[in-house]
Amino acid sequence: MSETQIVWLRRDLRMADNPALYEAAKRGPVVAVYVLDDDRASTHAYGGASRWWLHHSLEALQNSFASRHAKIVLRRGDAVEHLLQIAEETGAKTIHANRHFEPWWRNAEKTLGEKIDLERYDDANFLTVMGSIKTGTGGQYKIYTPFSRAVRSQYPPRDELPEPETLSSPETYPESDDIADWKLLPSKPDWAAGMRDFWKVGEAAAHERLEWWETHVDDYDDKRNFPSVEKTSRLSPHLHFGEITPVQIWHHFKHKRSKGWDTYESELIWRDYAQNTVAQFPLYARDNYREDFDKIKWRDPETDEKAAKDLKKWQQGRTGYPIVDAGMRELWQTGWMHNRVRMITASFLIKHLLIDWRHGEQWFWDTLVDADYASNATNWQWTAGTGVDSNMFVRIMAPLSQSEKFDSAAYIRKYVPELAGLDEPYIHDPEEFGRLPKAYPPKMIAHKEARERALAAYKAMKDD
Ligand SMILES: Cc1cc2nc3c(=O)[nH]c(=O)nc-3n(C[C@H](O)[C@H](O)[C@H](O)COP(=O)(O)OP(=O)(O)OC[C@H]3O[C@@H](n4cnc5c(N)ncnc54)[C@H](O)[C@@H]3O)c2cc1C
């Protein structure tokens, strides 16, 4: 019998278009391994919503393996140690892994590669091979627009791969944990009911969603900014966990050119751009890229009681700004938030409340089912004005006019039931119109006052 091959699964929970699995299966019996390594990820160990998704995604993949008389070995602890131990037990000499760029995975890959033959597949989870998109002078792009132009000039992306033709098993499998023992699902309290209603998890569900999306993508350009309608793909958690790849999406749509698809493709390129940024600046979720922002006087929830209370109100969706509260409650109920509203809520935390973006990054990390190290950090730094390519800090979003402009009344009614009885325009700013229901809080801070405070903090930082 040929030599056993180990496949190290991480954010690639799929059978099809999985380069590591495909190649390993060609060479011999496969032992696919998933290791839950919380310590290595430290502050970015999966949060509650991602753990919920991971449980269901792994279960779905286990079923797919079982339908082919194969298994996934689950382990918890240090990924490198477990993989080396499994290699010793099975006599495997090679570990196959799709490459990932989170700093803790880069370290793990480096350590593992020093100890065993680690075959890494560079182009598994993105449209481009990370690092391959070079400027005219051979450097890395830092700004989205030229990066995106360069990506498009290199199309098409690689071909998609089918599922492995054969998937043979070793004579015996190494010991595996039972996923139920990992306790990834919430129990007391069980806060996941809203997520169960909202999502179907796993590779088959991702492709079902893609079929649905095919009938809506043409409207994307016009409607993607309107949270009251379901006009974005909601493929982000499927993409994060690698249940589907952007390459599969690209090929699915390649004969369907439309303005909607073009704009959608630009968003997929944003995902590559975010990853490309983190590949260059691994600690992007921790450090301001623009160091002058290290001097800004944030209100610090760790030392300032009022700031701590304000952070809590933002997290709970009790700010008195209906569009912000709808977004934060959508996040809590479903594990997802519409992109336009992510921008509004993030800007509100940073500028209206003058709280460091990293508190928001961590809250989103815990509560989003699509929490993604690169995309989350890149978008928070973009909103804060601290990033490589970012919005200017002094551009302060006005939540109330954003709410009107993007026609959010139905969205607010859905997620803020206290306001469900209000018509337009009152629903966007009930306090201003004297229609504030008893159950709904007044604004935490007036827009004008918040704006002036943020601009003063910015000016003080610049003058320092
Ligand atoms: C403060 C903030 C935090 C964010 N955190 C995350 C995160 O942790 N994970 C995440 O996947 N996205 C994040 N985003 C980006 C974006 O909001 C989501 O990707 C999008 O809302 C997901 O919904 P969708 O699948 O319907 O997107 P669609 O509009 O259908 O877009 C298609 C795909 O493109 C990618 N994409 C879209 N917009 C962006 C973007 N701005 N940056 C990077 N990729 C993008 C996603 O993979 C998405 O699934 C964040 C945005 C903001 C403003």
The ligand as an SDF file (V2000), in Angstrom:
LIG
                    3D

 53 58  0  0  0  0  0  0  0  0999 V2000
  -15.8430   47.2190   10.4280 C   0  0  0  0  0  0  0  0  0  0  0  0
  -15.9480   46.1070    9.4280 C   0  0  0  0  0  0  0  0  0  0  0  0
  -15.5560   44.8190    9.8040 C   0  0  0  0  0  0  0  0  0  0  0  0
  -15.6260   43.7680    8.8660 C   0  0  0  0  0  0  0  0  0  0  0  0
  -15.2540   42.5050    9.2580 N   0  0  0  0  0  0  0  0  0  0  0  0
  -15.2810   41.4850    8.3670 C   0  0  0  0  0  0  0  0  0  0  0  0
  -14.9050   40.1680    8.7420 C   0  0  0  0  0  0  0  0  0  0  0  0
  -14.4780   39.9060    9.8760 O   0  0  0  0  0  0  0  0  0  0  0  0
  -15.0050   39.1820    7.8040 N   0  0  0  0  0  0  0  0  0  0  0  0
  -15.4320   39.4350    6.5330 C   0  0  0  0  0  0  0  0  0  0  0  0
  -15.5110   38.4920    5.7170 O   0  0  0  0  0  0  0  0  0  0  0  0
  -15.7810   40.6720    6.1430 N   0  0  0  0  0  0  0  0  0  0  0  0
  -15.7250   41.7000    7.0140 C   0  0  0  0  0  0  0  0  0  0  0  0
  -16.1200   42.9640    6.6170 N   0  0  0  0  0  0  0  0  0  0  0  0
  -16.4080   43.2080    5.1910 C   0  0  0  0  0  0  0  0  0  0  0  0
  -17.8610   43.0610    4.7600 C   0  0  0  0  0  0  0  0  0  0  0  0
  -18.6990   43.7850    5.6010 O   0  0  0  0  0  0  0  0  0  0  0  0
  -18.3250   41.6120    4.7060 C   0  0  0  0  0  0  0  0  0  0  0  0
  -17.4200   40.8270    3.9650 O   0  0  0  0  0  0  0  0  0  0  0  0
  -19.7030   41.5030    4.0290 C   0  0  0  0  0  0  0  0  0  0  0  0
  -20.6480   42.2800    4.7040 O   0  0  0  0  0  0  0  0  0  0  0  0
  -20.1490   40.0560    4.0320 C   0  0  0  0  0  0  0  0  0  0  0  0
  -21.4360   39.9300    3.5210 O   0  0  0  0  0  0  0  0  0  0  0  0
  -21.6980   39.2910    2.0880 P   0  0  0  0  0  0  0  0  0  0  0  0
  -21.0720   37.9530    2.0250 O   0  0  0  0  0  0  0  0  0  0  0  0
  -23.1470   39.3860    1.8290 O   0  0  0  0  0  0  0  0  0  0  0  0
  -20.8810   40.2690    1.1610 O   0  0  0  0  0  0  0  0  0  0  0  0
  -21.0240   40.6070   -0.3860 P   0  0  0  0  0  0  0  0  0  0  0  0
  -21.4140   42.0260   -0.4870 O   0  0  0  0  0  0  0  0  0  0  0  0
  -21.8690   39.6200   -1.0630 O   0  0  0  0  0  0  0  0  0  0  0  0
  -19.5090   40.5190   -0.8900 O   0  0  0  0  0  0  0  0  0  0  0  0
  -18.9430   39.3240   -1.4320 C   0  0  0  0  0  0  0  0  0  0  0  0
  -17.7490   38.8620   -0.6560 C   0  0  0  0  0  0  0  0  0  0  0  0
  -16.6830   39.7710   -0.8140 O   0  0  0  0  0  0  0  0  0  0  0  0
  -15.9450   39.8760    0.3960 C   0  0  0  0  0  0  0  0  0  0  0  0
  -16.0420   41.2620    0.8650 N   0  0  0  0  0  0  0  0  0  0  0  0
  -17.0570   42.1260    0.6900 C   0  0  0  0  0  0  0  0  0  0  0  0
  -16.7590   43.3340    1.2100 N   0  0  0  0  0  0  0  0  0  0  0  0
  -15.5190   43.2140    1.7310 C   0  0  0  0  0  0  0  0  0  0  0  0
  -14.6630   44.1110    2.4220 C   0  0  0  0  0  0  0  0  0  0  0  0
  -15.0070   45.3780    2.6700 N   0  0  0  0  0  0  0  0  0  0  0  0
  -13.4660   43.6460    2.8510 N   0  0  0  0  0  0  0  0  0  0  0  0
  -13.0700   42.3710    2.6220 C   0  0  0  0  0  0  0  0  0  0  0  0
  -13.8460   41.4890    1.9620 N   0  0  0  0  0  0  0  0  0  0  0  0
  -15.0560   41.9010    1.5380 C   0  0  0  0  0  0  0  0  0  0  0  0
  -16.5870   38.9180    1.3950 C   0  0  0  0  0  0  0  0  0  0  0  0
  -15.8810   37.7060    1.3690 O   0  0  0  0  0  0  0  0  0  0  0  0
  -17.9890   38.7610    0.8260 C   0  0  0  0  0  0  0  0  0  0  0  0
  -18.5880   37.5340    1.1460 O   0  0  0  0  0  0  0  0  0  0  0  0
  -16.0810   44.0230    7.5450 C   0  0  0  0  0  0  0  0  0  0  0  0
  -16.4780   45.3200    7.1960 C   0  0  0  0  0  0  0  0  0  0  0  0
  -16.4220   46.3470    8.1210 C   0  0  0  0  0  0  0  0  0  0  0  0
  -16.8440   47.7290    7.7060 C   0  0  0  0  0  0  0  0  0  0  0  0
  1  2  1  0
  2  3  1  0
  2 52  2  0
  3  4  2  0
  4  5  1  0
  4 50  1  0
  5  6  2  0
  6  7  1  0
  6 13  1  0
  7  8  2  0
  7  9  1  0
  9 10  1  0
 10 11  2  0
 10 12  1  0
 12 13  2  0
 13 14  1  0
 14 15  1  0
 14 50  1  0
 15 16  1  0
 16 17  1  0
 16 18  1  0
 18 19  1  0
 18 20  1  0
 20 21  1  0
 20 22  1  0
 22 23  1  0
 23 24  1  0
 24 25  2  0
 24 26  1  0
 24 27  1  0
 27 28  1  0
 28 29  2  0
 28 30  1  0
 28 31  1  0
 31 32  1  0
 32 33  1  0
 33 34  1  0
 33 48  1  0
 34 35  1  0
 35 36  1  0
 35 46  1  0
 36 37  1  0
 36 45  1  0
 37 38  2  0
 38 39  1  0
 39 40  1  0
 39 45  2  0
 40 41  1  0
 40 42  2  0
 42 43  1  0
 43 44  2  0
 44 45  1  0
 46 47  1  0
 46 48  1  0
 48 49  1  0
 50 51  2  0
 51 52  1  0
 52 53  1  0
M  END
$$$$
